[in-house]
Amino acid sequence: MNTKQETYSPLAERVKELECLYAIARLSSEQDLEFDGFLRQVAGLVPAAWRWSRQAGACIEFDNRRFSGGAATLDESCCQQSTLIINKVKRGRIVAGYPGVPPLADDASFLLQEEQRLLDEIARQVSYVLERIESQRAREGLQAQLRHADRLATIGRLASGLAHEINEPLGCVLGFVQLLLKEESSSPSAQKDLEKIQAAALQARDIIRKLMVFARHSPAEHGSFDLNKLIESSADLWLWRCEDGSIRVAFELDAHLPAVLGNEGQIRQVITNLVINAVQAMPGGGLLTLATARVEGGVTLSVRDTGMGMTRGIAAKIFDPFFTTKEVDQGMGLGLSVVHGIVSGHEGVISVESEMGQGTTMRVFIPHERLAAQSDVGDSGER
């Protein structure tokens, strides 16, 4: 390292430090800051404040990510560091220094105490900004959840009212159609027309049933059951779809999964709806994986596909009632809304992870309050 042109001047060093702090403060005041962009820019600003700035480098390590500025590599023995603490939790560090021990022009240490104090101040400022960004994200996420819950409640009330209003006349239609079908005097063409009317009425009744489940006005009895066995038994409902679509099916079921307390029929509907959605996302074939696991606080059911994936915008709307990306007459957008309602009715959570071209994972979490107590299923010797 050439130090002949870089003589030590305390005043010059203080000026560099103040310029660095000012630049970071100005950057921190910008709106719409993102973690990556902010940390990358700070890492680029830090080396200029060090004594041999042209040879110095800095890096910020945050949540297993690394952002570098200045020298490409740093020697830990020639560096100073300071910890990033977000909400009283250590989340990373800032490291600044040199790629190797520099030849000194005098007997002074090449790592200055003032530089360590500066690094501590930078770490404090960066920690504050990162904490602010996380708080803003959490607040926006909560607001989005509240808006979503309000929309669901409003649509739920509307769906419940419509279902009750339509159910009675629809029952009359089905009743009279079934009476007419029993009459032998009807011509074959009339019989076919009546069968079409009955099929359409049954389809309408199925839609109303989904609306009632979505609105949570459909009573359901809860009991304990084996989730793994339920998955295996429900496979008969959808395995043929997979075979027809050249889709391979894999089961990754936790053999030590505890019994679950809930409505077996509704959870079967959740499994079937998620699987059908996954199959439809793989028109050219692929791999469908159903997995269960015991996790902290409960159990999870995961349905993974290797299909087309979704954008973030679509993934954020898939649980909205009547939202669908399917063609006209291919679906009315109630399937995942019903799934969301069933999972919420079991005090659980459903989430989605998706990437365009990489596939989608739908994960259902059922909390431990919904796990059947061992005494409930073991004392009597019944399951």
Disulfide bonds with the S-S distance in Angstrom:
none
